[in-house]
Amino acid sequence: MGFADRLARFNRVVTNPIQRLWAGWLPPFAIVEHTGRKTGRQYRTPVSAFVKGDTVTIRLPYGTDRDWVRNLVAAGGGVIRRRGRRLRVTEPQVSKDGRVGVLRLRIAGPVEDGPPAT
């Protein structure tokens, strides 16, 4: 297991639960709500997300093969909470931008306030 994998695991266990408390309200952070491909379980992953027009761009410093990225691609999108608003996102496109992967999603519109993924 490389350094990036160990750091990603640490963030998942220690940092992410703390960031989920505020990431959906404080830019440039956001929370990606997605459903597990195999388990069907709901997940909330804090990320740095940048919006330009109707496109959300998320840099992937731990690589393009993380479970939450694969979940979004398999589902054709998900929900992003940013600045306190829940937005439906679709058309996930994963690419490499130099050495760091990038995920781009199209904003399809607001989501009616319902229960967020846990």
N, C-alpha and C positions, 0 to 999 in steps of 0.2 A: 504494500500500500504506500503510495507516494505522499509527499507533503500536502499536495492539493486535496487528496482524498481524506487525509487526517484532519485538515483544516475544515473541510466541508462537513465532516462528521461532528467536529466540535461545535461548529455553528448550528447544525441541526439540533443538537442536544442542549447547548448552553445559550447561545446568542439568539437564535430564532424565537424561542418562547418570550424573551424579553422584548425583542423588536416587534413582535405581533401586537404588543400593547399600544404602540404609537405609529407604526410604519404606514398604516392606511390613512393617516391624517397629515403627515409631515413630509412635504416634497423634499427631495426627489424620490422618496421611498414609496413603496406600494406593497400591497399584499396580493399575491396570486392565489385565487381559490380554484382548486382543481380536484378532479376525481381520479382515484387510483385505477389504472388500467386493469389490474388483476383482482384487486380487493373490492373495488367499488367504494372504498372509504373516501371521505371528504378530507382535503388537506388545505392548509393555509401557509404559504411560503413567502416570507418577506424578501423583497428585491429592490434594486434601484431601477426606477422606470422613468423614461423620458418621453414626453408626448410632443409630437409635432403634427399639427393637423389632425387627421383621423388615424394616425399610426402611433403605437406604443413601441418603444425600443428598449429592450432589456439586455444589458451586457452579461455574458456568461463566463465569469472568470474561472469557474471550476470545470468548464467544458460543456460541450453540447449534448452529452449523453446522460445528464442527470435525470433522475426519475420524474421530477416535476415537469421538466421540459418535454420528456417523452409522453407524459400524461396529457399535456396540452395538445401536442401534435396528434396523438391518437384520437382525442376527443374533437379535434377541429377547433379548439378554443377553450374558453373558460370565462372567469370573471376576475376583474382587477378592482381592488378597493384603493382609490387614490384621492387624496384631499377630502376624505370622508364620503365620497360617492362610489357606488358600485357600478362598474361599466362592463357590459358584455363585450368580449373580444373574440375575434374569429380569424381565420386564415393564418395560422401560425407558420412563419417561415424562419428556418434556422439557417444561418450562414456563418462564415468565418470573416471577421473584420481584422485582418492581420493575424496576430497570434491569439486573439480573444474571440470566442464565439459571440454571436448576436442573435437574439430572438426578436422578430418583428411581428406585431399583431395588429389587426385592423379593429378599430373601435366601432362596434355595431350599434351602440346606444346604451342608455342607462338601464339598470336592472331595478325592477320593483323591489322595495325593501322587504326582504324575507329573511329567514334565518340564514346567517352566514355559515359557510362550511366550518367545521370545528377543527 
